[in-house]
Amino acid sequence: ANCKGEVDLNKMGSQGGHYEGVFPMGLIGSLLPAPNEYRFSRFISRDVTKPLKVSGINSF
């Protein structure tokens, strides 16, 4: 992170974990399911005619 606490995933490589090097989608692509959860679950909108509402995520 820089002095402002920002991370540029296009320039800054991984410092360890499930992937190595610069991988902009690494935070998403390396996600693992929670323990005791269905391994191949997918997030799918069942009714595509209605807006999708997501809660519990902080946006900047």
Secondary structure, DSSP 8 states (H G I E B T S, - for coil): --TTS---TTT---SSSS--S--TTHHHHT----TTS-TT-----S-TTS-----S----
